[in-house]
Amino acid sequence: MAKNSGFAAWFYRQSFLIQLLLLFIPGVNWVVEVGVRWSAFFRNGGLIPLICAIIAIPAGMVFGWVDLIWLLLFRHFLFAKA
């Protein structure tokens, strides 16, 4: 699999406004959060991305709001860089 494939790579290729919009809509927020977290874990591995991906399943809505603010500040998810 290519390094730049997967849901996380797709998300980070979107314009900044689209990224914010996807994280701002509550139902879509959870889907994007889970998709980016698991994609980042499968691409990079590591214990912290795995823990974040597991936590994102039940608490993705809350985690998504944190990532919305993190994205505004740093242009990537917390513990899930492109």
C-alpha positions in Angstrom: 0.0 0.0 0.0 1.3 3.4 -0.8 2.3 5.8 2.0 -0.2 8.5 0.9 -3.3 6.3 0.6 -6.1 5.8 3.1 -8.7 7.9 4.7 -6.3 10.1 6.7 -4.4 11.1 3.5 -7.7 11.8 1.8 -8.8 14.0 4.7 -5.6 16.0 4.8 -5.7 16.6 1.0 -9.1 18.4 1.4 -9.1 22.2 1.7 -8.9 23.5 5.3 -12.5 24.8 5.1 -13.8 21.3 4.1 -11.8 19.7 6.9 -13.4 22.1 9.4 -16.8 21.5 8.0 -16.4 17.8 8.2 -15.5 18.0 11.9 -18.2 20.5 12.7 -21.2 18.4 11.6 -21.9 16.0 14.5 -22.6 12.7 12.7 -20.0 13.2 10.1 -17.6 14.2 12.9 -17.7 10.7 14.4 -17.2 9.0 11.0 -14.3 11.2 10.1 -12.7 10.9 13.5 -12.8 7.1 13.5 -11.7 6.9 9.9 -8.7 9.2 10.3 -7.7 7.6 13.6 -7.7 4.0 12.3 -6.1 5.0 9.0 -3.3 6.8 10.8 -2.8 3.8 13.1 -2.6 1.4 10.2 -0.2 3.6 8.3 2.2 4.6 11.1 1.5 2.1 13.9 2.4 2.9 17.5 0.8 2.6 20.9 -0.6 6.1 21.2 -2.3 6.1 17.8 -3.8 2.7 18.7 -5.2 4.0 22.0 -6.6 7.1 20.3 -8.3 4.9 17.6 -9.8 2.6 20.2 -11.1 5.6 22.3 -12.5 7.3 19.2 -15.0 4.5 18.7 -17.2 5.2 21.8 -16.1 8.8 22.4 -15.5 10.0 18.8 -17.9 12.9 19.1 -16.1 14.4 22.0 -12.7 13.5 20.5 -13.8 15.1 17.3 -14.5 18.5 19.0 -11.1 18.4 20.5 -9.6 17.6 17.1 -11.6 20.5 15.6 -9.8 22.9 17.9 -6.5 21.1 17.4 -6.9 21.4 13.7 -7.5 25.1 13.9 -4.3 25.5 15.9 -1.9 23.1 14.3 -3.5 21.9 11.0 -3.6 18.2 12.0 -5.3 15.9 14.4 -3.9 15.2 17.9 -1.5 12.3 17.6 -2.5 11.7 13.9 -0.3 13.7 11.6 -0.5 13.2 7.9 
